[in-house]
Amino acid sequence: MKNSRRRFLQIAGVSALGLGAKPVLDAFASEGAAGAGYHVAKGEDALSAKQWAMVIDTRKLQTAEDLEPIIDACNKIHNIPTAIENKNHEIKWIWDAHYHNAFTDKTNNFLDEEVEHRPFLLLCNHCENPPCVRACPTQATFKNDNGIVMMDFHRCIGCRFCMAACPFGARSFNFRDPRPFIEENNKEFPTRMKGVVEKCNFCAERLAVGKLPACVEASNGAIAFGDLYDEHSEVRELLKENYTIRRKQTLGTEPSVYYIV
């Protein structure tokens, strides 16, 4: 990790002399970047879409207890440390918040009391126009062919530019080595290291083998997942039939997570 950062600073120094950004990225590519990070190998049963999207029916998730199995499923399969001693060290892929915290641009003084106190699931919005991707200097965060905003953990140099660019607070930084704090290690998904940013990946590794995201399976029908640009997909049907909202929609990032309220 230290060598990777040192190499980046060397290359970035050359770039600062006037060679531009492209040589920086080309230099990383020449050092075997194709094998770095977590690249998903697609199987014959892989699920694909032009833009994966999620619809969360908050009417079916009334209490924090309703959300627990969903959050636990994500934490378990993605090796997210849960033995938190310091709040600043918390790693979040999917979590809950109240309406006023989740939808800061849609609040009013006379909001329905039940909605106001209802817990809302939050995660990376996998925006169609993600500012985090533009902010990353090493292409450690990028959009794949299915519209998922991915993370290459080996490319990440810990600059946290992506965290500053994300308006949703959907990224976490490993201030410490997270591995000793993983309660049950899932050998099928890579663990991370100190100094790396991570976030929800829409379970790209499961989609690659024909499975839906873990949170969808654990939600008992409260979360739908599908291709936003397939007019016959479940998410499109739900969007046609229900009034939905998105987080900070006015910013123009085009979030792919919708909420039925």
Phi, psi and omega in degrees: 000316180295321179295322179297318181292320179297318179296320179298316181296324177296315181292318180297327178295321176296319179300321182296340179281355174121007181276349176084180187279328186299317177301328177299311182291322178297323180295319176297319181298324182287346181261026174084028183295341181299334180260003184273157174075203183244101181255126186277125176269122184277138177262180181296333182263015184302139175268139182223161181201161173287319177208105176295140179218161183229139174239120181254118179272096185291345178292338180265359180234082190272335185228165177298330179294329177293331183273338186305310181295333179290312180294319180297322180297317179294313181301320185291311186283340182254013176054050179268123182294134182241352178277080188269122176259327181237124182303330180291345181263005183293135176251125184234123170257320176216133185210180183238153178205160177281166186306313185295333177276328183279321185238072185294340180262006182231029182266156174208166185283350185234039180291144177308128187299322181295318179293320182300324183259003179285137177282137180246133177284132178239146180197179174301135183273357179044058186299147174288336179234070190282119178292335180296323180294318180292329184280338185287124182279349185241005186061029175291331173247134187204164176261132177271185186293344181260010178083008179275133175277112188257166174235130170259102187297330181283334178280337184295127180256003176076022180287336177067020175299323181295324179293320178293328183280333183286120180278001186251358182061035189266007182241146179238150180244134179276095178285345179221168175293116185282345189298321179293347185253012176272119186289320181220110187281122175270109185292346183273356178229138185291145170275162181252185182227171177298140177087014182242141175271144177215167183189178176301140177239022182055026180053050180303327180292332177279319177301326182293342179242020174086015180251150176281162177305148183300322181295326179294314180296327184274356188270354181055043175090001181279341180237128176250150184219135180181184182279120181296334184256014171257110186296346180258002181287161181297321181294322179294322178297317179294322179292329178289325189265347186226153172278126182234157176232159176231161181282132174045048185298332183290349181284346177084012179280346182056069177300146180257014175247122183246149181237126171272122180248000000 
